Amino acid sequence: MESSMAKFLPFSILLTFLATIALMSLCPPLAAAADGDGSIHELLREHGLPAGLVPKTVESFDLDRESGLLEVRLDGPCYAMYDELAYFDQVVRGNLSYGALRGVEGFSQEELFLWLPVKGILVSDPSSGVILFDIGGLAHKQLSLSLFEEPPYCQPVVRQVVGEGLVGRRGGFPARR
């Protein structure tokens, strides 16, 4: 009886192990929450995109790994400065894949005093040092990847750099799409 118990024990351990793996695969992934370490920024880097595509004011984010839908929630709508002034809605969405964020919603860029939506972002060759923005589906704009290395500060009031100081100006939010 003791020898049959010894043969049965490894099988029960294997069965328990397989049942645990099966249950884990059925559970949906937990929504990732932005904490102090900037985990959304790490997620972007893991997908071949610069961390500075979203500002530091990220409250939380969700990524549906099956569809690639990324939803980023900020503390509130805000403005950030890259090469040009950018505006973020409180919620920014897009389809994340390696080196690309497509179907972007909630992110606009000021171009010649007009607010145009950013529809897509692409880094096809990181060694080129260039990132490509689809602006409103009308034009493509190439910018230096170095502009997006660090997440920018994002303010509810437009900030404009003048010399070495900052001058605040109230700005209307871009028209809703």
N, CA and C atoms as a LAMMPS dump frame, in Angstrom:
ITEM: TIMESTEP
0
ITEM: NUMBER OF ATOMS
531
ITEM: BOX BOUNDS ff ff ff
-5.0000000000000000e+02 5.0000000000000000e+02
-5.0000000000000000e+02 5.0000000000000000e+02
-5.0000000000000000e+02 5.0000000000000000e+02
ITEM: ATOMS id mol type element x y z
1 1 1 N 0.81 -1.182 0
2 1 2 C 0 0 0
3 1 3 C 0.858 1.251 0
4 2 1 N 1.962 1.208 0.716
5 2 2 C 2.836 2.365 0.778
6 2 3 C 3.446 2.672 -0.591
7 3 1 N 3.818 1.64 -1.367
8 3 2 C 4.417 1.873 -2.684
9 3 3 C 3.392 2.43 -3.671
10 4 1 N 2.123 2.026 -3.598
11 4 2 C 1.115 2.587 -4.5
12 4 3 C 0.829 4.045 -4.148
13 5 1 N 0.901 4.422 -2.87
14 5 2 C 0.713 5.81 -2.448
15 5 3 C 1.853 6.67 -2.99
16 6 1 N 3.063 6.166 -2.993
17 6 2 C 4.224 6.902 -3.493
18 6 3 C 4.095 7.155 -4.993
19 7 1 N 3.521 6.187 -5.741
20 7 2 C 3.333 6.371 -7.175
21 7 3 C 2.227 7.39 -7.456
22 8 1 N 1.219 7.443 -6.598
23 8 2 C 0.06 8.313 -6.814
24 8 3 C 0.346 9.771 -6.45
25 9 1 N 1.233 10.024 -5.489
26 9 2 C 1.519 11.372 -5.015
27 9 3 C 2.058 12.282 -6.121
28 10 1 N 3.049 11.878 -6.918
29 10 2 C 3.514 12.771 -7.984
30 10 3 C 2.407 13.106 -8.996
31 11 1 N 1.515 12.147 -9.264
32 11 2 C 0.427 12.407 -10.195
33 11 3 C -0.523 13.472 -9.635
34 12 1 N -0.814 13.438 -8.348
35 12 2 C -1.713 14.428 -7.748
36 12 3 C -1.059 15.821 -7.74
37 13 1 N 0.245 15.882 -7.537
38 13 2 C 0.948 17.164 -7.589
39 13 3 C 0.896 17.72 -9.012
40 14 1 N 1.118 16.871 -9.992
41 14 2 C 1.049 17.283 -11.387
42 14 3 C -0.353 17.777 -11.739
43 15 1 N -1.359 17.062 -11.291
44 15 2 C -2.743 17.448 -11.558
45 15 3 C -3.073 18.8 -10.93
46 16 1 N -2.624 19.032 -9.707
47 16 2 C -2.841 20.314 -9.037
48 16 3 C -2.135 21.435 -9.791
49 17 1 N -0.929 21.178 -10.219
50 17 2 C -0.157 22.163 -10.976
51 17 3 C -0.872 22.528 -12.282
52 18 1 N -1.339 21.525 -13.028
53 18 2 C -2.029 21.778 -14.289
54 18 3 C -3.349 22.514 -14.074
55 19 1 N -4.073 22.187 -13.011
56 19 2 C -5.332 22.879 -12.706
57 19 3 C -5.074 24.342 -12.373
58 20 1 N -4 24.622 -11.651
59 20 2 C -3.649 26.008 -11.314
60 20 3 C -3.326 26.801 -12.566
61 21 1 N -2.555 26.234 -13.463
62 21 2 C -2.21 26.914 -14.721
63 21 3 C -3.466 27.154 -15.556
64 22 1 N -4.355 26.184 -15.622
65 22 2 C -5.589 26.352 -16.392
66 22 3 C -6.441 27.477 -15.824
67 23 1 N -6.566 27.558 -14.511
68 23 2 C -7.345 28.63 -13.886
69 23 3 C -6.712 29.988 -14.136
70 24 1 N -5.398 30.074 -14.072
71 24 2 C -4.709 31.341 -14.309
72 24 3 C -4.922 31.817 -15.742
73 25 1 N -4.955 30.906 -16.7
74 25 2 C -5.137 31.303 -18.09
75 25 3 C -6.559 31.76 -18.371
76 26 1 N -7.531 31.318 -17.561
77 26 2 C -8.914 31.736 -17.753
78 26 3 C -9.209 33.084 -17.132
79 27 1 N -8.429 33.501 -16.157
80 27 2 C -8.665 34.773 -15.485
81 27 3 C -8.18 35.911 -16.366
82 28 1 N -8.986 36.983 -16.511
83 28 2 C -8.522 38.124 -17.297
84 28 3 C -7.371 38.81 -16.597
85 29 1 N -6.464 39.404 -17.35
86 29 2 C -5.35 40.095 -16.707
87 29 3 C -5.868 41.271 -15.893
88 30 1 N -5.214 41.537 -14.795
89 30 2 C -5.601 42.663 -13.966
90 30 3 C -5.262 43.958 -14.665
91 31 1 N -6.087 44.949 -14.465
92 31 2 C -5.794 46.268 -15.016
93 31 3 C -4.555 46.801 -14.334
94 32 1 N -3.669 47.325 -15.113
95 32 2 C -2.444 47.879 -14.548
96 32 3 C -2.733 49.285 -14.066
97 33 1 N -2.273 49.632 -12.917
98 33 2 C -2.472 50.976 -12.378
99 33 3 C -1.14 51.679 -12.332
100 34 1 N -1.157 52.925 -12.715
101 34 2 C 0.074 53.703 -12.675
102 34 3 C 0.405 54.002 -11.226
103 35 1 N 1.57 53.621 -10.825
104 35 2 C 1.997 53.941 -9.474
105 35 3 C 3.221 54.833 -9.575
106 36 1 N 3.871 55.046 -8.49
107 36 2 C 4.981 55.981 -8.462
108 36 3 C 6.126 55.63 -9.39
109 37 1 N 6.234 54.377 -9.83
110 37 2 C 7.392 53.998 -10.642
111 37 3 C 7.165 54.202 -12.137
112 38 1 N 6.008 54.767 -12.537
113 38 2 C 5.782 55.05 -13.952
114 38 3 C 5.578 53.818 -14.791
115 39 1 N 4.793 52.85 -14.355
116 39 2 C 4.643 51.591 -15.07
117 39 3 C 4.051 51.757 -16.469
118 40 1 N 3.227 52.76 -16.718
119 40 2 C 2.742 52.994 -18.088
120 40 3 C 3.916 53.372 -18.988
121 41 1 N 4.844 54.089 -18.437
122 41 2 C 6.007 54.506 -19.215
123 41 3 C 6.896 53.307 -19.553
124 42 1 N 6.995 52.359 -18.63
125 42 2 C 7.736 51.124 -18.91
126 42 3 C 7.018 50.299 -19.97
127 43 1 N 5.68 50.256 -19.9
128 43 2 C 4.895 49.525 -20.893
129 43 3 C 5.16 50.085 -22.293
130 44 1 N 5.184 51.392 -22.415
131 44 2 C 5.467 52.004 -23.714
132 44 3 C 6.857 51.61 -24.207
133 45 1 N 7.854 51.645 -23.325
134 45 2 C 9.222 51.255 -23.719
135 45 3 C 9.262 49.801 -24.178
136 46 1 N 8.547 48.938 -23.46
137 46 2 C 8.508 47.514 -23.83
138 46 3 C 7.899 47.309 -25.215
139 47 1 N 7.087 48.251 -25.653
140 47 2 C 6.453 48.168 -26.964
141 47 3 C 7.164 49.034 -28.01
142 48 1 N 8.414 49.398 -27.745
143 48 2 C 9.22 50.109 -28.729
144 48 3 C 8.854 51.57 -28.914
145 49 1 N 8.17 52.138 -27.935
146 49 2 C 7.779 53.55 -27.994
147 49 3 C 8.452 54.303 -26.86
148 50 1 N 8.667 55.602 -27.031
149 50 2 C 9.294 56.369 -25.948
150 50 3 C 8.327 56.592 -24.775
151 51 1 N 8.869 56.626 -23.578
152 51 2 C 8.067 56.786 -22.361
153 51 3 C 7.357 58.127 -22.305
154 52 1 N 7.912 59.136 -22.947
155 52 2 C 7.367 60.475 -22.87
156 52 3 C 6.169 60.75 -23.758
157 53 1 N 5.584 59.72 -24.344
158 53 2 C 4.373 59.946 -25.133
159 53 3 C 3.19 60.329 -24.268
160 54 1 N 3.209 59.932 -23.017
161 54 2 C 2.157 60.332 -22.083
162 54 3 C 2.805 61.087 -20.93
163 55 1 N 2.084 62.05 -20.377
164 55 2 C 2.672 62.88 -19.316
165 55 3 C 2.814 62.157 -17.981
166 56 1 N 3.437 62.848 -17.044
167 56 2 C 3.652 62.301 -15.706
168 56 3 C 2.368 62.194 -14.9
169 57 1 N 1.312 62.878 -15.313
170 57 2 C 0.078 62.951 -14.529
171 57 3 C -0.857 61.766 -14.744
172 58 1 N -0.329 60.613 -15.126
173 58 2 C -1.152 59.422 -15.343
174 58 3 C -1.667 58.919 -13.999
175 59 1 N -2.975 58.761 -13.935
176 59 2 C -3.623 58.243 -12.724
177 59 3 C -3.685 56.716 -12.77
178 60 1 N -4.076 56.173 -13.934
179 60 2 C -4.149 54.715 -14.107
180 60 3 C -4.226 54.4 -15.597
181 61 1 N -4.103 53.116 -15.914
182 61 2 C -4.238 52.702 -17.313
183 61 3 C -4.675 51.254 -17.379
184 62 1 N -5.288 50.9 -18.504
185 62 2 C -5.701 49.524 -18.777
186 62 3 C -5.2 49.145 -20.153
187 63 1 N -4.754 47.918 -20.292
188 63 2 C -4.354 47.393 -21.59
189 63 3 C -5.051 46.064 -21.792
190 64 1 N -5.852 45.956 -22.837
191 64 2 C -6.455 44.689 -23.221
192 64 3 C -5.43 44.001 -24.111
193 65 1 N -4.776 43.007 -23.592
194 65 2 C -3.667 42.37 -24.321
195 65 3 C -4.13 41.641 -25.58
196 66 1 N -5.392 41.229 -25.628
197 66 2 C -5.894 40.559 -26.833
198 66 3 C -6.103 41.545 -27.979
199 67 1 N -6.78 42.654 -27.706
200 67 2 C -7.092 43.615 -28.772
201 67 3 C -6.023 44.696 -28.912
202 68 1 N -5.211 44.902 -27.869
203 68 2 C -4.2 45.955 -27.891
204 68 3 C -4.74 47.311 -27.476
205 69 1 N -6.016 47.387 -27.09
206 69 2 C -6.602 48.673 -26.708
207 69 3 C -5.985 49.154 -25.401
208 70 1 N -5.376 50.32 -25.474
209 70 2 C -4.757 50.952 -24.317
210 70 3 C -5.592 52.166 -23.946
211 71 1 N -5.958 52.257 -22.678
212 71 2 C -6.702 53.41 -22.183
213 71 3 C -5.922 53.99 -21.015
214 72 1 N -5.56 55.266 -21.134
215 72 2 C -4.773 55.957 -20.115
216 72 3 C -5.639 57.053 -19.513
217 73 1 N -5.772 57.043 -18.184
218 73 2 C -6.535 58.06 -17.479
219 73 3 C -5.575 58.991 -16.753
220 74 1 N -5.718 60.29 -17.045
221 74 2 C -4.889 61.315 -16.414
222 74 3 C -5.652 61.929 -15.243
223 75 1 N -4.929 62.702 -14.437
224 75 2 C -5.57 63.408 -13.322
225 75 3 C -6.643 64.367 -13.823
226 76 1 N -6.48 64.882 -15.02
227 76 2 C -7.419 65.812 -15.636
228 76 3 C -6.873 66.231 -16.98
229 77 1 N -7.679 66.928 -17.787
230 77 2 C -7.172 67.42 -19.071
231 77 3 C -5.99 68.36 -18.83
232 78 1 N -5.014 68.332 -19.726
233 78 2 C -3.831 69.169 -19.492
234 78 3 C -3.052 69.424 -20.775
235 79 1 N -2.128 70.388 -20.681
236 79 2 C -1.25 70.792 -21.773
237 79 3 C 0.194 70.422 -21.432
238 80 1 N 0.947 70.009 -22.437
239 80 2 C 2.373 69.708 -22.26
240 80 3 C 3.133 70.269 -23.458
241 81 1 N 4.398 70.54 -23.257
242 81 2 C 5.217 71.096 -24.337
243 81 3 C 6.214 70.049 -24.813
244 82 1 N 6.168 69.753 -26.099
245 82 2 C 7.173 68.941 -26.769
246 82 3 C 7.874 69.905 -27.723
247 83 1 N 7.913 69.577 -28.99
248 83 2 C 8.372 70.515 -30.01
249 83 3 C 7.302 71.585 -30.201
250 84 1 N 6.056 71.171 -30.119
251 84 2 C 4.877 72.034 -30.194
252 84 3 C 4.052 71.775 -28.933
253 85 1 N 3.069 72.612 -28.727
254 85 2 C 2.178 72.445 -27.594
255 85 3 C 1.233 71.279 -27.859
256 86 1 N 1.008 70.454 -26.845
257 86 2 C 0.123 69.297 -26.968
258 86 3 C -0.959 69.373 -25.901
259 87 1 N -2.108 68.809 -26.211
260 87 2 C -3.229 68.769 -25.285
261 87 3 C -3.667 67.324 -25.096
262 88 1 N -3.89 66.942 -23.838
263 88 2 C -4.367 65.61 -23.506
264 88 3 C -5.735 65.72 -22.841
265 89 1 N -6.723 64.966 -23.347
266 89 2 C -7.99 64.83 -22.645
267 89 3 C -7.712 64.042 -21.361
268 90 1 N -8.696 63.964 -20.495
269 90 2 C -8.51 63.185 -19.267
270 90 3 C -8.32 61.705 -19.581
271 91 1 N -8.924 61.229 -20.685
272 91 2 C -8.749 59.835 -21.106
273 91 3 C -8.16 59.839 -22.518
274 92 1 N -7.074 59.098 -22.683
275 92 2 C -6.411 58.953 -23.984
276 92 3 C -6.462 57.468 -24.328
277 93 1 N -6.884 57.163 -25.566
278 93 2 C -7 55.769 -26.002
279 93 3 C -6.236 55.564 -27.306
280 94 1 N -5.868 54.317 -27.541
281 94 2 C -5.252 53.951 -28.808
282 94 3 C -5 52.462 -28.839
283 95 1 N -4.742 51.936 -30.016
284 95 2 C -4.423 50.519 -30.18
285 95 3 C -2.908 50.367 -30.193
286 96 1 N -2.403 49.715 -29.162
287 96 2 C -0.97 49.564 -28.959
288 96 3 C -0.457 48.292 -29.607
289 97 1 N 0.579 48.437 -30.414
290 97 2 C 1.31 47.295 -30.948
291 97 3 C 2.783 47.689 -30.902
292 98 1 N 3.66 46.771 -31.253
293 98 2 C 5.076 47.088 -31.139
294 98 3 C 5.433 48.225 -32.097
295 99 1 N 5.944 49.32 -31.544
296 99 2 C 6.384 50.465 -32.327
297 99 3 C 5.275 51.375 -32.814
298 100 1 N 4.032 51.138 -32.384
299 100 2 C 2.934 51.958 -32.904
300 100 3 C 1.804 52.117 -31.894
301 101 1 N 1.159 53.258 -32.001
302 101 2 C -0.087 53.529 -31.292
303 101 3 C -1.016 54.105 -32.351
304 102 1 N -2.03 53.326 -32.724
305 102 2 C -2.927 53.716 -33.826
306 102 3 C -4.326 54 -33.284
307 103 1 N -5.107 54.741 -34.069
308 103 2 C -6.475 55.045 -33.669
309 103 3 C -6.525 55.861 -32.387
310 104 1 N -5.59 56.776 -32.246
311 104 2 C -5.452 57.561 -31.018
312 104 3 C -6.646 58.506 -30.857
313 105 1 N -7.133 58.605 -29.642
314 105 2 C -8.194 59.545 -29.268
315 105 3 C -7.76 60.256 -27.999
316 106 1 N -8.033 61.547 -27.915
317 106 2 C -7.747 62.291 -26.694
318 106 3 C -6.395 62.975 -26.651
319 107 1 N -5.721 63.088 -27.79
320 107 2 C -4.397 63.71 -27.862
321 107 3 C -4.4 64.636 -29.074
322 108 1 N -4.141 65.932 -28.86
323 108 2 C -4.122 66.913 -29.947
324 108 3 C -2.824 67.693 -29.904
325 109 1 N -2.468 68.26 -31.048
326 109 2 C -1.262 69.064 -31.139
327 109 3 C -1.599 70.383 -31.812
328 110 1 N -0.985 71.463 -31.32
329 110 2 C -1.21 72.777 -31.901
330 110 3 C -0.304 72.949 -33.112
331 111 1 N -0.913 73.237 -34.236
332 111 2 C -0.185 73.468 -35.483
333 111 3 C -0.687 74.782 -36.08
334 112 1 N 0.149 75.8 -36.12
335 112 2 C -0.222 77.09 -36.691
336 112 3 C -1.541 77.62 -36.101
337 113 1 N -1.626 77.596 -34.79
338 113 2 C -2.765 78.106 -34.035
339 113 3 C -4.036 77.277 -34.185
340 114 1 N -3.93 76.101 -34.772
341 114 2 C -5.063 75.187 -34.879
342 114 3 C -4.785 73.946 -34.047
343 115 1 N -5.812 73.429 -33.416
344 115 2 C -5.666 72.184 -32.669
345 115 3 C -6.076 71.036 -33.571
346 116 1 N -5.127 70.148 -33.869
347 116 2 C -5.394 69.006 -34.727
348 116 3 C -5.183 67.715 -33.935
349 117 1 N -6.077 66.753 -34.122
350 117 2 C -5.936 65.501 -33.374
351 117 3 C -4.769 64.662 -33.894
352 118 1 N -4.073 64.043 -32.969
353 118 2 C -3.044 63.062 -33.318
354 118 3 C -3.775 61.732 -33.47
355 119 1 N -3.713 61.143 -34.656
356 119 2 C -4.441 59.902 -34.939
357 119 3 C -3.567 58.663 -34.814
358 120 1 N -2.256 58.836 -34.97
359 120 2 C -1.371 57.691 -34.9
360 120 3 C 0.052 58.116 -34.617
361 121 1 N 0.809 57.185 -34.016
362 121 2 C 2.211 57.426 -33.666
363 121 3 C 2.982 56.174 -34.061
364 122 1 N 4.114 56.359 -34.75
365 122 2 C 4.864 55.221 -35.263
366 122 3 C 6.365 55.425 -35.086
367 123 1 N 7.022 54.407 -34.564
368 123 2 C 8.487 54.347 -34.51
369 123 3 C 8.865 53.091 -35.294
370 124 1 N 9.136 53.255 -36.592
371 124 2 C 9.43 52.083 -37.416
372 124 3 C 10.88 51.635 -37.289
373 125 1 N 11.79 52.588 -37.042
374 125 2 C 13.2 52.25 -36.91
375 125 3 C 13.8 53.098 -35.782
376 126 1 N 13.896 52.547 -34.568
377 126 2 C 14.417 53.326 -33.444
378 126 3 C 15.807 53.892 -33.681
379 127 1 N 16.621 53.213 -34.477
380 127 2 C 17.976 53.706 -34.717
381 127 3 C 17.985 54.984 -35.564
382 128 1 N 16.871 55.272 -36.24
383 128 2 C 16.787 56.5 -37.035
384 128 3 C 16.643 57.732 -36.148
385 129 1 N 16.196 57.531 -34.909
386 129 2 C 15.993 58.65 -33.998
387 129 3 C 14.78 59.495 -34.338
388 130 1 N 13.848 58.915 -35.127
389 130 2 C 12.682 59.663 -35.602
390 130 3 C 11.391 58.966 -35.173
391 131 1 N 10.41 59.782 -34.817
392 131 2 C 9.074 59.29 -34.512
393 131 3 C 8.112 59.989 -35.472
394 132 1 N 7.143 59.261 -35.992
395 132 2 C 6.222 59.784 -36.983
396 132 3 C 4.832 59.947 -36.369
397 133 1 N 4.245 61.136 -36.531
398 133 2 C 2.907 61.429 -36.041
399 133 3 C 1.963 61.605 -37.22
400 134 1 N 0.809 60.956 -37.152
401 134 2 C -0.271 61.175 -38.11
402 134 3 C -1.146 62.266 -37.507
403 135 1 N -1.101 63.454 -38.072
404 135 2 C -1.823 64.606 -37.546
405 135 3 C -3.141 64.749 -38.297
406 136 1 N -4.211 64.428 -37.609
407 136 2 C -5.555 64.599 -38.153
408 136 3 C -5.864 63.795 -39.39
409 137 1 N -5.028 62.814 -39.714
410 137 2 C -5.236 62.058 -40.939
411 137 3 C -4.914 62.871 -42.184
412 138 1 N -4.402 64.099 -41.991
413 138 2 C -4.118 65.003 -43.11
414 138 3 C -2.639 65.086 -43.443
415 139 1 N -1.809 64.927 -42.444
416 139 2 C -0.37 65.102 -42.646
417 139 3 C 0.399 64.187 -41.707
418 140 1 N 1.627 63.911 -42.086
419 140 2 C 2.54 63.15 -41.234
420 140 3 C 3.68 64.071 -40.838
421 141 1 N 4.013 64.022 -39.569
422 141 2 C 5.056 64.899 -39.057
423 141 3 C 6.137 64.045 -38.399
424 142 1 N 7.386 64.262 -38.795
425 142 2 C 8.514 63.563 -38.19
426 142 3 C 9.121 64.453 -37.121
427 143 1 N 9.353 63.863 -35.954
428 143 2 C 9.995 64.577 -34.859
429 143 3 C 11.125 63.72 -34.313
430 144 1 N 12.009 64.353 -33.585
431 144 2 C 13.113 63.632 -32.965
432 144 3 C 12.589 62.802 -31.79
433 145 1 N 13.001 61.55 -31.744
434 145 2 C 12.636 60.68 -30.61
435 145 3 C 13.108 61.262 -29.283
436 146 1 N 14.184 62.019 -29.314
437 146 2 C 14.742 62.572 -28.071
438 146 3 C 13.762 63.515 -27.37
439 147 1 N 12.815 64.103 -28.115
440 147 2 C 11.809 64.975 -27.505
441 147 3 C 10.877 64.211 -26.572
442 148 1 N 10.811 62.881 -26.734
443 148 2 C 9.848 62.059 -26.016
444 148 3 C 10.5 61.061 -25.057
445 149 1 N 11.782 61.266 -24.745
446 149 2 C 12.467 60.346 -23.848
447 149 3 C 11.883 60.361 -22.447
448 150 1 N 11.612 61.541 -21.923
449 150 2 C 11.097 61.681 -20.561
450 150 3 C 9.648 62.152 -20.588
451 151 1 N 8.807 61.602 -19.717
452 151 2 C 7.423 62.075 -19.643
453 151 3 C 7.383 63.555 -19.256
454 152 1 N 6.612 64.354 -19.984
455 152 2 C 6.565 65.783 -19.693
456 152 3 C 5.649 66.096 -18.509
457 153 1 N 5.857 67.264 -17.935
458 153 2 C 4.912 67.782 -16.962
459 153 3 C 3.701 68.237 -17.757
460 154 1 N 2.537 68.092 -17.193
461 154 2 C 1.318 68.46 -17.874
462 154 3 C 0.515 69.368 -16.957
463 155 1 N 0.127 70.531 -17.454
464 155 2 C -0.545 71.549 -16.651
465 155 3 C -1.943 71.831 -17.189
466 156 1 N -2.901 72.138 -16.313
467 156 2 C -4.241 72.489 -16.78
468 156 3 C -4.286 73.859 -17.461
469 157 1 N -3.239 74.659 -17.276
470 157 2 C -3.115 75.969 -17.904
471 157 3 C -1.938 75.9 -18.863
472 158 1 N -2.094 76.479 -20.03
473 158 2 C -1.014 76.466 -21.016
474 158 3 C 0.2 77.181 -20.439
475 159 1 N 1.351 76.573 -20.576
476 159 2 C 2.618 77.188 -20.152
477 159 3 C 3.474 77.391 -21.38
478 160 1 N 4.033 78.546 -21.478
479 160 2 C 4.86 78.862 -22.633
480 160 3 C 6.242 79.284 -22.14
481 161 1 N 7.267 78.696 -22.696
482 161 2 C 8.627 79.027 -22.29
483 161 3 C 9.025 80.343 -22.958
484 162 1 N 9.44 81.301 -22.136
485 162 2 C 9.896 82.595 -22.642
486 162 3 C 11.235 82.868 -21.976
487 163 1 N 12.303 82.824 -22.749
488 163 2 C 13.642 82.989 -22.171
489 163 3 C 13.887 81.871 -21.184
490 164 1 N 14.209 82.243 -19.948
491 164 2 C 14.455 81.23 -18.931
492 164 3 C 13.283 81.056 -17.989
493 165 1 N 12.251 81.903 -18.104
494 165 2 C 11.12 81.815 -17.193
495 165 3 C 9.905 81.212 -17.855
496 166 1 N 8.894 80.945 -17.067
497 166 2 C 7.636 80.429 -17.585
498 166 3 C 6.581 81.509 -17.46
499 167 1 N 5.827 81.7 -18.506
500 167 2 C 4.739 82.661 -18.489
501 167 3 C 3.46 81.882 -18.731
502 168 1 N 2.504 81.966 -17.807
503 168 2 C 1.25 81.242 -17.972
504 168 3 C 0.265 82.055 -18.779
505 169 1 N -0.519 81.375 -19.592
506 169 2 C -1.61 82.045 -20.295
507 169 3 C -2.777 81.075 -20.307
508 170 1 N -3.932 81.594 -20.049
509 170 2 C -5.123 80.743 -20.091
510 170 3 C -5.427 80.427 -21.544
511 171 1 N -5.682 79.185 -21.817
512 171 2 C -6.016 78.815 -23.172
513 171 3 C -7.28 77.995 -23.176
514 172 1 N -8.092 78.174 -24.181
515 172 2 C -9.274 77.34 -24.314
516 172 3 C -8.865 75.935 -24.71
517 173 1 N -9.609 74.972 -24.271
518 173 2 C -9.289 73.612 -24.629
519 173 3 C -9.6 73.407 -26.105
520 174 1 N -8.867 72.566 -26.769
521 174 2 C -9.147 72.292 -28.172
522 174 3 C -10.583 71.812 -28.341
523 175 1 N -11.126 72.047 -29.525
524 175 2 C -12.489 71.617 -29.81
525 175 3 C -12.584 70.106 -29.657
526 176 1 N -13.665 69.654 -29.061
527 176 2 C -13.883 68.207 -28.893
528 176 3 C -14.133 67.573 -30.248
529 177 1 N -13.62 66.366 -30.402
530 177 2 C -13.819 65.64 -31.654
531 177 3 C -15.054 64.809 -31.581
